[in-house]
Amino acid sequence: MSTEQAKAGPVQAVKAGLKGGLAWGAAGVVAGRALQFLTMLVLARILAPEHFGALAVAQVIQTIAINVTELGATAALARADRDPREIAPTILTLGVATSAVITGAVIFFAPTLAAVLGDPGASGVIQILSITILLSGCSGVPAAMVWREYLQRPRAFVEIAGAVLTLAVAIPMAKNGLGAYALVWSRVAGQLLTTAGYWVITPVRFRPGFDRLAAGYVLRLGMPLALANLVVFATLNLDYVIVGRQLGPAQLGVYLLAFSLANLPSSLITAMIRTVALPTFGRLHKAGLLDRAAPDVLGLTAYLAMPISALLVGLAGPLVEVFYGSTWQGAPAAMVGLGIFGAGRIVSEILADLCVGGGRTTGLFWVQMLWLACLFPALLVGVTYTGVSGAGAAHAIVIWIAVLPVYFFLVGRIVKVSVKRMLAPSVTPLFAAIGTGAIGCLAAQWITPPFLALASGCLAGTVLYLALTLRAAKRTYLRLKQLSDAGAEKGERAEIDPATPPVTTTTSQTT
């Protein structure tokens, strides 16, 4: 936050930070993800499906390993309820040490991991992409400080710069015949620039240190979250393992492209909301207002997620034809289930953030275990009998029937709100989205040119959706704004209360 915001007092600082953080967070996420998607579009017309299959295998290892290195500890820093000087040096030490060990292990076991995942030729790709694990461990604390302080404007420039470098490195390497290696080396280059950027823009640079009490605090909060994230990342990458082993690298490449396209809107929405969600939920919880905010948070999330998911389902065929071309015609079948899954995934991410904001993370692990236990047999059956379309359907069925009901029950207990009350603001967006998807499906069937089908379906669906939901969305937004203001005012009173005990700090130093 700026000096002017800080002088204006805690209330105005939080308000300005939240508003500016959301705006710049949205801009940065949209621009960064758009550049990533543009990279995939360009490379999809240069590389073969099996090259993307090798990337998918490497991503499975990378995603799970990065989560393990972080140990969930940066969430303790981002919640903004503790002085960062107490815990940041310890978190930095844990992150760098674990990321170094895991990077070395992945490099050593890469041939075995590639064989287990169904693509023995991907071992070199896995080894190169593992460099990003170490880089991620080094950037965890500065990234969390940027997140904590709503510094989304400089973060946006850092993320965009990393995405631009990735694109700039990938295209010439792909044209020179490097195949999957163009995909991974470009990601290493982008991650290196992003890591350096976070260290430049962080408001405070901490040196490594270790405090036993601080380690106990961050691990008590972070370990259940890390275990839950580990399971969820394993769950979300289980499809790549099964598709690769059952159908081969080429079909895995088709599925990766389908997942990337179907996941783009949900990842954008989730990333935009999460730029401010966790520190805001932590402050609302501290002010005793999280229970009142939770239903409207979910309502606004549904308002954004449902129509996009519906249009992805209704316009799957034209979307693939326009963006990827005729080489990837197996992708629309997978996108139907993946589009439905995308909306559920957005809701699940916000529910998880509500749990973390409420300071209760243990239940998250058991929800993710349930998710994994249900998804594994569903994917096996779906992929075996209907190929990549079965993988998408398995994701959709499991998240909506098995996972989300348990998530709502868990969050209801943590924030002390009934499930019925939490669901009420989401009913209108849900039914309006069904009409939106129907319009898109009709456009895809009646209009032959793919681009015209896509454009007309999106336009008609969007107009219908806004007409049905805009008024309710405005009311929900205004209620959330009032709660955010009330939370900031309570935070200001707490800061000037003479009975509030002083914050104790450790001997860890900052630079």
N, C-alpha and C positions, 0 to 999 in steps of 0.2 A: 504494500500500500504506500501511497505517496506521503511526503511530509505534510502537505496540506490536509490530507485526509486524517492523519494522526492528530494534528492540531485541533481538528473539528470535534474531537472526542470519540469515545468508543462506539457510540450508537451510529454516528455518521460514518465512522471508519468501516464498521461492519457492513452497513448498507451499501456504501460505495464499493467496498471490496466484493460483495456478493454480486452487485449489478455489473460492475466492470469485469469481474472474473467470469461470469456467465457469458457476457457478450464476446469478450476476447477468447474465452475458452471455446465457444461455438465457432468463431472465425478460424481459430487455429486448427481445431479438429476437422472442420469441413475442408479447409485448404490442404491440410496434411493427408487426410484420407483420400481426397480427390486426386492428389498427386500419386499416392500409392496405387490407387485404382487405375489411373492413367498408365502407370508403369506396367501393370498386369495386362491392360488392354493391348499396349504396343507389343509386349513380349509374347502374348498369345498368338499374334500373327507372324512371329518370327520363329518361335520354338515349338517343338513337338510336345504332345501330351505327356510322354514319358519323362520329359525334363521337369515338368511341373509335379509329376509323381515323386521324383527324387527330392524336390523341394518339400513336398508334403511330409515325407518320411523324416527329413531333417528338422522340420518345424515341430514335429511331435516331441522329439528329444529336447529341443531348445525351449519350448514353452514350459514343459514340466520342470526342467532344470532351473530356469530363471525363477520360478516360483519357490523352489526349494532354497535357493541362495538367499532369498529375501526374508524368509522365516516369518513373514507377516509383520515384521517389526516396524516397518515404515508407516503402517496404519496407526501405530501408537503415536508417532510424530505428527501425522497429518490430522489427527483428531483435535488438535489445538486445545487440549485441556491440561497440558503439562508444559513447564518451561523446557524448551528444546535443549538448553545447556545441560540439563540433568541427564538426558537420554541419547542425544544425537551422537556423541563420540562413541558410545557403546554400540549403537546401531550400525555406524560406519564400519567399525572393526568387525562385527559379525558378518556384515554383507560382503566385505572384501575377502575375508578369510574363506568363507564358505563358497563364494563364487570361484575363487582360484582352485580350490580342491575339486569342485564339481567339473570345472572346465577341463582339468587334467584327466579326470576319470572318463569323461565323454570322449576325449581324444583317444585315450587308450582303448576303450571298449567299442569304438565306432564300428569296426567290422562286424562284431557280434551283434550289435544293436541293429545294423542295417539288414543283416540276415534274418533276424527275428521279425523285423517289420516287413519282410517280403521283398526287399530290393537290395541285394548284396552290393550292387554297383554304386550305392549311395553313400558308402562309408567316407569317401573324401569330402563329399558335400556336407555331411554331418560334422566332420572335423573342422572345416572352415567356419561353419555357422556357429560352432561352439564358442568362438571368440566373443560373440555378442553376450554370452553368459557372464564372462568376466567383466565386460564393459557395463552391463546392467548392474552388477554388484557394486561397482565403483560409483554409479550415478544415483543410487537409491536415496541417500540422505539429501543431496541438493535438490533432487526432484521432489521429494516430500516437503521440503521447506518452501519451495516455489508453490506447491499445491496448498500448503497450509496458509500461506499469506496471500492467496488469491492473485498471485503474480502471473496471470494468464496472458497478458500482452507479450512480455518477453518470452514466455514459454511457447507461444504461438510461433514466433519467429524462429526459435530453436528447432521446433518440430518441422516446420516448413523447410528450413534449410537442410535438415537431414533427409527429408523426402526428395528434395530437388537433387541432392548429391546422389542418392540412390538411383534415381532415374537417369542422371547424367552418366553414371558408371555402368548401369545395366545395359543400356541400348547398344553402345559400341561393342561391348564384350559379347553380347548375344549375336550381333551381326558378324563378329569374327569367329563364330563357331564354337564358343565356349559352353554352350548349352546351359545345364543346371548350375555350373560354376559362375556364370554371369549373374544368376539370381542371388547366390549366397554372398559372393564377394561384394556386390553392390549393397547388400544389407549390412555387411560389416562396416563398409565405408560410412553409410548413413548413421549407424549406431555410434561410431567413433566421434563423428561431428556432434551428434546429439549429446553424448556424454560430456564432451568438452564444453558445449554450450550451457549445460546445466550448472557446471562448476563456475562459469563466468557470471551467470545471472542470479545465482542463489544469494539471498540477502545476508547470510552469515556462512562462512566457511569453517567447518569444524575439523579439528585434527582427530585422528584415531585415538581412542582411549577405552578404558573399560572400568565400569563400576558394577559391583556385584548386585547391589540393590536395584540399580537401573536395569540391569540385564534380567533380573527376576520379574520386574514390572512388564517390560516389553515382551518377554517371552510368554508370560501368563496371558497377555492379551493377544500376542501375535501368533503363537504356536497353534491354537485351535483354528485361527483364521488361515494360517499357512497350510495346515492339514486339509482344511475344507477346500482351499484353492487348489491344492495339489490334486485332490480327488476330482474337482470340477474340471481342471485342465486335462486330466487323464480321461475324464468322461467326454469332453468336447473333442478330444483327439482319438478316441477309441474308434470312431468311424473310419479314420484314415488307415488305421492298422487293419481293420477287418476288410475294408474295400481293397486295400493293397494286396493282402494275402489271398482273398477270394477271387478277385477280378483282374489283378495285375497292374503294373505301373501306368499303362495308358489310360485305363478306366479310372485309376486313382487321380491322374491328372485332370480328367474331365470333371470328376467330383470336386476336386480342389477349386477349379474355376467356378463351378456352380455354387459352392459354398461361399467363395469370395464375393460373388455378385449378390447372393441372397443375404449375406451377413453384413454387407456394406452399410445399409441404412440403420440396422440395429446397432452396429458398432459406433456409428456416428452419433446416434441419439444417446446411447449409453455414455460415451466418452464426453459429450457435451454436458450432460447432467452431472456426471461424476467429477467434473472439474471443480464443482462447488459443493457437491452433495455431502461428502464425508465431514469436512470441517463445519458445514452448516448444521448437519444433524447432531454433531457433537455439541455445538453451542446450544441448539434447541433442547437437547437432552439436559444439559447443565442448567438451563433456565426452566425446566419442567414443562416444556411445550411440545415435546416430540409426539405425544399422543394425539394432540389436536392437529398437528401438521401431517401425520402419516397418511390419512385417507386422501387428502388433496394432493400430496406428492404422487401417490399412486394414480390418482385421476388424471393429472397432467401427463404422467408417463404414458398411460393408456391412450390419451388423446394424440400423442405424437406417434406411438408405436403401431396402433391398430390399422390405420389407413395405409401406411406404407407396406405392412405385411400383406394386407389384402390386395394391393396392386401388384406386388411381387408374384402372388399366386395367380391372379387373373391374367397378367401380361408376361408370364414366364417365357413363352415362345418368342414373341417379338423382342424381348429384352436380350436374350441370348443371340438372336440373329443380328440385331443392331450392334451390340457391343463386341461380340467375339467372332461372329462370322459362322459360316456353314460347317467348319471343321468340328465344332463343339456341339453338335445337334443332340447329343445324349444328355446335355446339361439341363434342359427345361424340365424333364421328368423328375429330377432330383430337387429342383427349385420349388416345386409345389409344397412338399413337406417342409423344406428348409425355410420357406417364407413364413409358414405358420409357426414354426419353431422360433423364428427371429423375434416375433412379438413376445412370446413367452420368455425368451432369454432376457429381453430388456426388463420385463417385470421382475424376473428373478434377481437380476443384478441390483435393482433398487431395493428390493426386500432385503438382500444381503447387506447393503449399505445401512439400512435402517437398524439391522441387528448390531453392526459395528458401532454406529452412532449411539446406540443405546448401551454400549459397553458389554454386550453379551455375545460372545462368538462361539461358544462351545457347541451350541445346537447346529451351527452351520456345517460342521463336519459330518454330523449324522444325516443331515439332509442330502449332502453330496454323496454319501455312501449309499443311501437309498437310490439316488439318481443313477449311480454307476451300476448298482445291482439290477435295476430294471432295464437299463439301456443295453447292457451287454447281450442278453438273450434276444431282445427286440431287434438289434442290429444284425445278429447272426441270422435270424429268420428272414428279416427283410432283404438283406443283401443276397442271401442264398437263393431266394425265390424270385425276386424282382429287380436285382441289381442296384444301381445307384439310386433309383427312385425309392426303393425299399429303405435305404439308409435315411433319406429325408423324412419319410413317413414315420420311421421309428423314433427319430428325434422329436417330431411334433407330438406323437401320441404320449410318449413318456413324460415330456415336460408339462403338458397340460393336464394329464390324468393323474400322474403319480407325484410330481415334484411340487408344482405350485400350490395345491391344497395344503400340503405339509408346511410349506414356506409361510403361507398366510396364517396358519395356526401358530407357528413359532413366533412370528412378528407380533401377532395379537397378544401373546403372553408377555413379550418383552416390553411393548409400548402400552399394554393394557387397553387395547381397543378391540372390539368385536370384529370378527371376520366380515359380517354383514355390513358394518359401518365402513370398513376399509374398501369393500367392493362397490359400494353405492355410487361414487363418482365415476366409476369405470364402465357402468352399464351403457350409457348413451354412446360413448365412443365405440364400444364393441358392436352394437347393432348398426350404427352408422357405417362402420367399416365393412360389414357384410354387404351392404348396398354398393359401397365403393368397389369392392372386389367383383361384384356381379357386373357392374358397368365395364370394368376392364376386361373381363372375360368375353362379354358381348362384342367389344371393340376388336379383340383378337380374332374372333370368329367371323365377323362381318366385313372387316377391312383387310384387304389382301396385302398391300405393301407393309412390311414390318414397321418401318419408321412411322407411317401414318397411324397404324394400329396403336403403337406405343404412345404417340403424342395425343391422339384423341381419347384413348382410354384414361391416361393420366389427367387430362384436362377435365373430362366429364366427371371422373371419380372425385377429384379434388373439389370441384364446385359443389357437388352433392354433399360431400362430407362437411365442408365449411358451413353450408346452409343448415345442416342438422345439428352441429355441435358448437359453433363459435360462441354463442351466448353462454352456454354452460361452462366452456373453457375460461371465459373472461371472469365469471364468478369464482371459479376455483382459483385462478391466479390472484385475484384480489384478496381472498381469504389467506392464501399463503404469504402474501406480502405483509398483511397485518400481523401475522404470527412472527415473521422474520423481524419486523420492527419491534414487536414486544420482546422477543428474545434478546435483541441488542440492548434494549432499555434495561432489562433485568441484568444483563452482563455489566452494564455501566454502574448500576447500583451496587453490584457485588464488588466491583473494583474500588469504589470509594467507601465501602463499609469498613469502619475502623476495626470491627471485630474479625475481619478476614485475616487469617494468619499469613505471614510472609512466606514467599516461595524460597525454599532452600535449594542450593545448587551444589554440585559436586566440584571437585578440583580439576575436572577436565577443561582444557583450554580451547579457545577459539582463536582463529587468526583473522 
